[in-house]
Structures are given as C-alpha cells and as structure tokens.
Amino acid sequence: METVFRASSSRVNVVVGPMVMGVGVLTAVAAVVLSLVVGTAGFLALLIPAVLALGGGAFVLWGALRSRLRIDAEGFVWAGFVGAERSVRWPMLERLVPPAPGDHRLVATALLRDGTQVPVRALWQPVTFPSALSGGPDHSEVARALVAAHRQWLAGRR
C-alpha cells in the first residue's frame, strides 16, 4: 500500500515545467531556422534564453515531482520543493497529533517514542494560492490517511 499526496501547486507545476521546456525548445528551433533563413548569426543569441527556459522548466518539474508526502507500509516520507527529504518509520512513531489552528503548512505533528516532536510540513501552498487567501488549505484528508496507515500498521503488529 503506497499513497502519495501532493499540494495543488505541485500538481500545477508538473504541467508548467514541461510547458516552459517546450518554449525553450521552440525558441532554439526558431533561433536556428531564423539564422539559416536570414543568413545572419545574430539570431543564435536566442539560444541563451532557450537554454535558460529548458533549465528553468526542468528545475520546476524536478521540484514538483519531489515535493510530496508518501505513505507506505514502512512509514511516511515527505519532501518540499527544495531541502532534505524527511521520513518517519512506524516503529519510531508513538502517535500523530493534529495541527494547531493557524499553521497552514502543518499536516500533523509526529510524536516519536524517544520524546521528540517532528512537524510534518509536507504540502506547502504559496501565500497567493486561493485556498491560502480563504483561510488556509484543508489537510484533514492527508491527516486521516496518516492516522489510518498508522492504525493499520499497529493492527498488523498485534
């Protein structure tokens, strides 16, 4: 059983990244064709923004694909657009606590058996996103999935 949750901004960027890369490819093709047709090498300068568009689109796509919360039989793993990937394995987890009101990025707080608290900030939304403007995103579905997976793991241990 593996479940993956992504923020809506990440789902949008999975489309935006390849579109930006497509613009880069079209710009490169246009630069080469214009240089050949017109007979001047000045249009080859368009290869610079083409390379930037390819790189930028690839970066957006990479970040969108890595930012997620994945729940599996061993525990759960989450990562943002940038930064280190974090994980909590079921044997380490004591319980999951719902987020405090007002923290729109927090899905839950993992209380570990050694007493440490790990905030699970997996589904980031930009402040300009419509759900952030209307009171914040609803992460209750993700929190319920985390609790259900932990309960299933606990039931399997008995």
N, C-alpha and C positions, 0 to 999 in steps of 0.2 A: 504494500500500500504506500503510494507516494502521492502527495498532494502539493501543488505549487501555487502560491498566491503572489500576485504582482499588483503594484499600485497602478491605477489607471494611467498615470503619466508614463510609466514604463511600457504599458501596452501601446500607447500612442507613439512612443519613441521607437518601437520595433518597426513602425511604418515610416516614421520621419527619417531615421537613419539611412535606410536604402534609397529613399527619395533624394536625399542630399547627395548620396553617392551617384545616383543616376544623373543629377545635374552636373556633377563633376565629369562623368563620362561624356555627356553631351557637349560640355564645354571643351573638352580635349579634342573630340571629333571635329567640332566647329573650328577650333584653332588650326588643326592640321589641314582641313579642307580649305579654309579661307587662305591659308598660307600658300597652298598649291594653286588655287584658282587665281588669286590676285598676283601671286608671284613675289610677294614680299614676306620677309621673315618676321615682321613686326607682330603678326597675329600669334606667333608662337609664345608670346608673353602671356597669352591666355592659359597656357599650361600651368602657370603658377597658381591661379585660383582653382583650376581643375584639380590639382594635387591637394590643395587645401580642402576642397569640398569632399574629395574621396577620403582623406584622413579624418575630417570632422564627422562625416557620416558614419565612418567605421567606428569612431570613438562613441558616438551616440548609440549606435546599435550594440556595441560591446557592453556599454553601461546599462542599457535597457535589458539585455539578456541576463546580466549577472545580478541585477537588483531584484531580489525575490525572497520569499520565505518558503522553504521546502520542508514538509513534514514527512518523515518516513518511519520505518519500523525501529530504527536505532535512536531517533530523537528528532531534533529540528535544527536547520541551518538557515541563517539569513545573512544577506549582504546588501549594502547600499550601492549606489551608482559608482562610488569610489570608496576606498577604505578596505579594511580587512574583513574577511568572511568570519562570522562568529557561529558557534554551534553550542548546543546543549544536548547531551545524551540522556536518555530516560533514566538510567541508573543514578545519574548525578542529581536529578530533579526531585525536590521534595514536593513542591506544589506551584501552581500558577496563580498569580494574583491579578485581578482586573486593574486596568489603568486608572489613575486618579483623574477626575474631571479636569479638563483644560489642557491636557497634554495630548495634542492631536496626532503626534507621531508614534506614541507608545501603544503597542498592541497588547502587551501584558508584561508583568514582571515575574521572572523566574526566580523562585527561592530555592537555592541549592541546598543539598544535605550538609555542606560544610558551613552554612550560615550566610553565604554571600548572596547578594541580590543582583540579578542581571536584567537590565531593562531590554526588552525586545522591541527595538525601533526598526521595524523591517519595511514598512510600507509608507515611505516618505511621499508627501504631496507638497508641491510648491505653494507658497502663500497666495499666489494668484489663481490657483485652481478653484473652480466654482464651489466644490464641497468645503474647501478651507474658508471661503468667504461666508458660507452659510452655517458656520458653527463647527466645522471640522468633519473629517471623514469618519465613517462608521466602520470600526474594525471588529465589530461583535461577531461576525461570521468567522473571521480568522481566529479570534479568541476561542470561540466554541469548538472549532476544528482542533486547536491545540489541546484543549481540555479533553475532548473526546479521544484523541490519539493517546494521550497520557493515560486515560482510564482504560483504554484497550490494552495498553502495554502492562498496566498494573494487573488487569484481569488475567492476562497471559502468564504472569509470574506466579500466580497462586496455585 
